[in-house]
Amino acid sequence: MVRVPLSPEQVAAGQRLGALIRTARAGRDPETVARAAGISPETLRKIEVGRIPSPSFGTVIGLCTALDMPLAAAAEAWRGTVDRRMAI
């Protein structure tokens, strides 16, 4: 199976999502957050810096739960329509 490269818009969406997650984690231990989300700390780091621009839906749900962040905030970050009141 050949993986289709992500478009620049998809990469930008992943970067926005990563920035939101990094901001929401603010000061919390990355290993603790990652384990609570059911992912490795390395995966969390890659998501936060945009190296995994399209994490799975389950991963996003796990991160939102671990960070007490509404799933809608993650969706808005992905779309580029973040409402800062919902972000954190």
JOFEN-V770293 format. One record per residue. RES is the residue in one letter. PHI is phi in whole degrees, -180 to 180 (* if undefined). OMEGA is omega in degrees with one decimal (none if undefined). Layout:
BEGIN
RES;PHI;OMEGA
RES;PHI;OMEGA
END
This chain:
BEGIN
M;*;179.4
V;-97;179.5
R;-84;177.9
V;-77;178.8
P;-60;177.6
L;-73;177.0
S;-75;175.8
P;-57;179.1
E;-67;178.6
Q;-68;177.4
V;-63;178.9
A;-62;178.3
A;-62;178.0
G;-65;177.4
Q;-66;177.0
R;-64;179.5
L;-63;179.0
G;-61;178.9
A;-64;178.6
L;-63;-179.6
I;-65;178.5
R;-61;178.9
T;-66;-179.2
A;-66;179.5
R;-73;-179.6
A;-1;173.4
G;86;178.2
R;-77;180.0
D;-61;-177.6
P;-60;-179.8
E;-66;178.9
T;-64;179.6
V;-64;-179.0
A;-61;-179.4
R;-63;178.3
A;-65;-179.7
A;-86;179.5
G;82;178.8
I;-129;178.0
S;-82;175.3
P;-59;178.5
E;-65;177.3
T;-64;177.2
L;-59;-179.9
R;-60;-179.3
K;-65;177.8
I;-65;-177.1
E;-62;-179.1
V;-96;176.1
G;88;178.6
R;-78;170.2
I;-119;-172.9
P;-77;179.6
S;-137;178.8
P;-64;-179.2
S;-65;179.7
F;-59;179.0
G;-61;177.7
T;-66;179.3
V;-64;177.5
I;-62;178.7
G;-60;178.7
L;-66;178.7
C;-61;178.7
T;-65;-178.7
A;-63;-177.4
L;-99;-176.5
D;52;-178.1
M;-115;178.5
P;-62;176.9
L;-58;178.5
A;-60;178.8
A;-65;177.8
A;-66;179.3
A;-64;179.7
E;-67;177.0
A;-63;179.6
W;-60;-178.8
R;-77;-178.6
G;87;-179.4
T;-124;-174.8
V;-64;170.5
D;-95;-173.4
R;-57;178.7
R;-68;-178.8
M;-95;-171.1
A;-64;-175.9
I;-137;none
END
